[in-house]
Amino acid sequence: MGQDARPILTPALCRAARGLLDWTQADLAERSEVSRSTIRDYEGSRHDIHRATAAQLLRAFEDQGAVLVHVEGHGLGVCWKNQDDAVATG
């Protein structure tokens, strides 16, 4: 992944990021300004989302301290931006 490349959000990573933040689909919809039905259908693998929509979802996660990271030998995962976020939110 290049320096400016954003991670690719998958339905599973979207669910995992919500789980880390203890968010419902409605919480994510409100914070990202993406409809809950779009989030539901995407997480259920019923359809893809546009890059702009994925960017909105990622921004909402990142604003609350959850980031997608590449783990060498394992692929993408979700974790806290820093330990303070885990303490403050969790």
N, C-alpha and C positions, 0 to 999 in steps of 0.2 A: 504494500500500500504506500503510495507516495505521501509526501508531507501534507499536501492539501486535500488528499482523498478522504472522503468521509466513509466510515464503515457502512457496509450494506446491511440494512435492517431486514431481518427475516421475520416471519410470523412467530417462530419460537423465541427469538431474541426479544421481540416486542412483549410477549407474555412474560419472559424472564425479567425484563426491566420493570414491568408493572409489579411483578411479584417482589422484587427487591425493594421497591418503593411502597409496597402494600397498597397499591392503587387498583381500583376497579376500572373497567373499560370506561365508565362514565367519568371517573376522575381524569383519566388520560384525555378523553374527549374535551372536557372543560379546559384543561391546562394547555392543550395543543391546538384548540379551535378546529378540530377534525371531528366529523360526526361519529357518534358511537356506532352507528350501523356500518360505517366504513371500517372502523377499527375491528368490530365483530367479524365482518366478512373477511378482512385481511388475516386476522389471527386464525380464523377457521379455514384458511387457504381457499376461500371461495373466489377471490380475485386478487390481482396485484394492485399496488398503489403507485401513484406517480412519484417521481423523485422529490417534488416540492412537498408532497404530503409526508413522505418519509422524513424529510428534513424538519418538518414541523414536529413530528413525533420525537425525533432525536433531540431536538432543541428543548422540548418539554422535559425529557428525561435528564438531559445534561444540566438544565436549570436547577434541578433538584439533587444533583450530585451523582446520578447514575450514568455511567459511560460504557460504551462498547470498546473492548480491547482485543487485540490479537494476542493469543497465547501460543507461543512457538510450539509447534507439534500438535496443537489441539484445535486451532481455528479461533473463531470469535467467541467472546463471552461477555458477560455483564458484570461490572463491579463498581464500587464507590470510587469517585474521583479522588478522594483522600479520606483518611480515617476519621477526620472530624465530621464528615457528612454522615458516616455510619452511626456515630454517637448521637448526633443532633437529630437524625431522622428515625433511627431505629431504636 
